[in-house]
Amino acid sequence: MKKISAKQAALVSAHLLQTTPDLPGAEDFFVMENRQHILDALYVIDGRHKRSHKLNGLYTGLWQKYFKA
């Protein structure tokens, strides 16, 4: 069995989790929670949790960086 990196695992998880809401706006709490889990994983993968990272404390652009949305 081939091992995968944490980054690959987060990206696969993001594709498996429902991220499109069925309810209007942010009323679909399940989907909003999934989105937050994905962003939290990408935050750590990108190294933004480290004080030395120039974007420490910001989630801006994470989705676009890893998913080319």
Backbone as a printed PyTorch tensor [residue, N CA C, xyz], in Angstrom:
tensor([[[  0.8440,  -1.1720,   0.0000],
         [  0.0000,   0.0000,   0.0000],
         [  0.8930,   1.2400,   0.0000]],

        [[  0.5780,   2.1780,  -0.8810],
         [  1.3510,   3.4060,  -0.9990],
         [  0.9100,   4.4130,   0.0540]],

        [[  1.8870,   5.0400,   0.7220],
         [  1.5800,   6.0800,   1.7000],
         [  1.3250,   7.3890,   0.9730]],

        [[  0.4190,   8.1950,   1.5380],
         [  0.1540,   9.5000,   0.9600],
         [  0.4980,  10.5690,   1.9910]],

        [[  0.8070,  11.7430,   1.5040],
         [  1.1770,  12.8470,   2.3870],
         [ -0.0660,  13.4380,   3.0440]],

        [[  0.1680,  14.2550,   4.0500],
         [ -0.9410,  14.9360,   4.7190],
         [ -1.6530,  15.8600,   3.7390]],

        [[ -0.8940,  16.4870,   2.8620],
         [ -1.4880,  17.3780,   1.8610],
         [ -2.4130,  16.5920,   0.9450]],

        [[ -1.9510,  15.4420,   0.4560],
         [ -2.7730,  14.6170,  -0.4250],
         [ -4.0240,  14.1430,   0.2990]],

        [[ -3.8860,  13.7610,   1.5550],
         [ -5.0370,  13.2960,   2.3400],
         [ -6.0720,  14.4110,   2.5050]],

        [[ -5.6090,  15.6260,   2.7780],
         [ -6.5280,  16.7480,   2.9350],
         [ -7.2440,  17.0560,   1.6280]],

        [[ -6.5250,  16.9820,   0.5190],
         [ -7.1310,  17.2790,  -0.7720],
         [ -8.1620,  16.2260,  -1.1560]],

        [[ -7.8620,  14.9600,  -0.8700],
         [ -8.8160,  13.8860,  -1.1440],
         [-10.0490,  14.0550,  -0.2520]],

        [[ -9.8320,  14.3590,   1.0140],
         [-10.9440,  14.5630,   1.9390],
         [-11.8370,  15.7090,   1.4740]],

        [[-11.2050,  16.7390,   0.9700],
         [-11.9740,  17.8960,   0.5000],
         [-12.8850,  17.5170,  -0.6570]],

        [[-12.4270,  16.6220,  -1.4950],
         [-13.2590,  16.1940,  -2.6160],
         [-14.3830,  15.2620,  -2.1720]],

        [[-14.1690,  14.5570,  -1.0700],
         [-15.1730,  13.6180,  -0.5910],
         [-16.2470,  14.2850,   0.2660]],

        [[-15.8910,  15.3690,   0.9380],
         [-16.8450,  16.0620,   1.7960],
         [-17.7710,  16.9420,   0.9640]],

        [[-18.9950,  17.0280,   1.3860],
         [-19.9550,  17.8960,   0.7050],
         [-19.6150,  19.3430,   1.0460]],

        [[-19.3740,  20.1550,   0.0180],
         [-19.0320,  21.5610,   0.2420],
         [-20.0170,  22.5150,  -0.4230]],

        [[-21.0120,  21.9850,  -1.1040],
         [-22.0320,  22.8150,  -1.7300],
         [-23.2970,  22.7410,  -0.8860]],

        [[-23.7440,  23.8750,  -0.3690],
         [-24.9150,  23.8580,   0.5160],
         [-26.2140,  23.5020,  -0.1990]],

        [[-27.0730,  22.7880,   0.5030],
         [-28.4100,  22.4700,   0.0120],
         [-29.4200,  23.5140,   0.4900]],

        [[-29.0620,  24.2100,   1.5570],
         [-29.9220,  25.2450,   2.1180],
         [-29.3820,  26.6150,   1.7040]],

        [[-30.2230,  27.6440,   1.7270],
         [-29.7640,  28.9750,   1.3190],
         [-28.7330,  29.5760,   2.2770]],

        [[-27.8090,  30.3110,   1.6870],
         [-26.7990,  31.0180,   2.4780],
         [-25.9830,  30.0920,   3.3480]],

        [[-25.7250,  30.5230,   4.5680],
         [-24.9110,  29.7320,   5.4940],
         [-25.7770,  28.9190,   6.4530]],

        [[-27.0090,  28.6130,   6.0530],
         [-27.9110,  27.8520,   6.9200],
         [-27.5700,  26.3660,   6.9710]],

        [[-26.8110,  25.8870,   6.0040],
         [-26.4410,  24.4760,   5.9770],
         [-25.1950,  24.2850,   6.8440]],

        [[-25.4220,  24.1210,   8.1430],
         [-24.3280,  24.0640,   9.1090],
         [-23.3820,  22.8990,   8.8410]],

        [[-23.8940,  21.7780,   8.3860],
         [-23.0580,  20.6110,   8.0930],
         [-22.0320,  20.9480,   7.0200]],

        [[-22.4730,  21.5880,   5.9470],
         [-21.5830,  21.9460,   4.8490],
         [-20.5910,  23.0260,   5.2930]],

        [[-21.0610,  24.0040,   6.0500],
         [-20.1640,  25.0680,   6.5200],
         [-19.0780,  24.4970,   7.4250]],

        [[-19.4330,  23.5060,   8.2320],
         [-18.4510,  22.8510,   9.0960],
         [-17.4360,  22.0790,   8.2600]],

        [[-17.8930,  21.4010,   7.2170],
         [-16.9740,  20.7000,   6.3160],
         [-15.9810,  21.6700,   5.6930]],

        [[-16.4810,  22.8070,   5.2480],
         [-15.6090,  23.8170,   4.6450],
         [-14.5490,  24.2900,   5.6370]],

        [[-14.9690,  24.4850,   6.8850],
         [-14.0210,  24.9610,   7.8900],
         [-12.9510,  23.9150,   8.1830]],

        [[-13.3160,  22.6350,   8.2290],
         [-12.3370,  21.5760,   8.4510],
         [-11.3130,  21.5450,   7.3200]],

        [[-11.7830,  21.7050,   6.1020],
         [-10.8880,  21.7040,   4.9470],
         [ -9.9330,  22.8960,   5.0270]],

        [[-10.4650,  24.0710,   5.3120],
         [ -9.6120,  25.2580,   5.4020],
         [ -8.6080,  25.1530,   6.5420]],

        [[ -9.0150,  24.5760,   7.6710],
         [ -8.0820,  24.3840,   8.7810],
         [ -6.9250,  23.4660,   8.3810]],

        [[ -7.2360,  22.3940,   7.6570],
         [ -6.1810,  21.4720,   7.2020],
         [ -5.2510,  22.1620,   6.2130]],

        [[ -5.8110,  22.9130,   5.2760],
         [ -4.9920,  23.6300,   4.2970],
         [ -4.1260,  24.6880,   4.9670]],

        [[ -4.6260,  25.3090,   6.0100],
         [ -3.8920,  26.3170,   6.7720],
         [ -2.6050,  25.7280,   7.3380]],

        [[ -2.7080,  24.5350,   7.9140],
         [ -1.5410,  23.8740,   8.4920],
         [ -0.6240,  23.3560,   7.3840]],

        [[ -1.1900,  22.7500,   6.3500],
         [ -0.3880,  22.2390,   5.2390],
         [  0.4320,  23.3610,   4.6070]],

        [[ -0.1560,  24.5330,   4.5020],
         [  0.5260,  25.6810,   3.8910],
         [  1.5580,  26.3040,   4.8290]],

        [[  1.5540,  25.9030,   6.0910],
         [  2.5280,  26.4240,   7.0500],
         [  2.1250,  27.7350,   7.6910]],

        [[  0.8910,  28.1380,   7.5070],
         [  0.4480,  29.4240,   8.0330],
         [  0.2830,  29.4260,   9.5530]],

        [[  0.3300,  28.2640,  10.1480],
         [  0.2360,  28.1790,  11.6080],
         [  1.5420,  28.6280,  12.2750]],

        [[  2.6070,  28.7350,  11.4950],
         [  3.9100,  29.1630,  12.0120],
         [  3.9740,  30.6880,  12.0160]],

        [[  4.4530,  31.2360,  13.1140],
         [  4.5440,  32.6950,  13.2480],
         [  5.4110,  33.3210,  12.1590]],

        [[  6.3840,  32.5730,  11.6450],
         [  7.3050,  33.1200,  10.6450],
         [  6.6850,  33.2170,   9.2450]],

        [[  5.5510,  32.5640,   9.0300],
         [  4.9040,  32.6080,   7.7050],
         [  4.3440,  34.0060,   7.4680]],

        [[  4.5600,  34.5300,   6.2630],
         [  4.1220,  35.9030,   5.9750],
         [  2.5970,  36.0610,   6.0040]],

        [[  1.8490,  34.9640,   5.8660],
         [  0.3840,  35.0160,   5.9170],
         [ -0.1720,  34.3650,   7.1850]],

        [[  0.6390,  34.3250,   8.2500],
         [  0.1950,  33.7560,   9.5150],
         [ -1.0640,  34.4620,   9.9890]],

        [[ -2.0730,  33.6760,  10.3510],
         [ -3.3270,  34.2340,  10.8360],
         [ -4.3480,  34.5180,   9.7530]],

        [[ -3.9910,  34.3030,   8.4900],
         [ -4.9100,  34.5690,   7.3820],
         [ -5.2560,  33.2890,   6.6290]],

        [[ -6.5200,  33.1460,   6.2960],
         [ -6.9770,  32.0190,   5.4880],
         [ -7.1670,  32.4330,   4.0300]],

        [[ -6.9170,  33.6910,   3.7450],
         [ -7.1440,  34.2680,   2.4220],
         [ -6.3870,  33.5060,   1.3300]],

        [[ -7.1250,  33.0950,   0.2950],
         [ -6.5150,  32.4740,  -0.8770],
         [ -6.1750,  30.9960,  -0.7660]],

        [[ -6.4520,  30.3700,   0.3750],
         [ -6.0940,  28.9530,   0.5310],
         [ -6.8390,  28.0620,  -0.4460]],

        [[ -8.1310,  28.2350,  -0.5730],
         [ -8.9270,  27.3900,  -1.4690],
         [ -8.4360,  27.5460,  -2.9030]],

        [[ -8.2170,  28.7840,  -3.3270],
         [ -7.7700,  29.0340,  -4.6940],
         [ -6.3800,  28.4520,  -4.9390]],

        [[ -5.5140,  28.5220,  -3.9320],
         [ -4.1510,  28.0150,  -4.0920],
         [ -4.1290,  26.5100,  -4.3340]],

        [[ -4.9640,  25.7720,  -3.6310],
         [ -4.9210,  24.3130,  -3.7290],
         [ -5.9590,  23.7170,  -4.6730]],

        [[ -6.9640,  24.4730,  -5.0330],
         [ -8.0170,  23.9260,  -5.9060],
         [ -8.2070,  24.6940,  -7.1920]],

        [[ -7.4440,  25.7520,  -7.3730],
         [ -7.4960,  26.5330,  -8.6190],
         [ -8.9280,  26.8820,  -9.0010]],

        [[ -9.7040,  27.3040,  -8.0150],
         [-11.1300,  27.6060,  -8.2390],
         [-11.3220,  28.8210,  -9.1030]]])
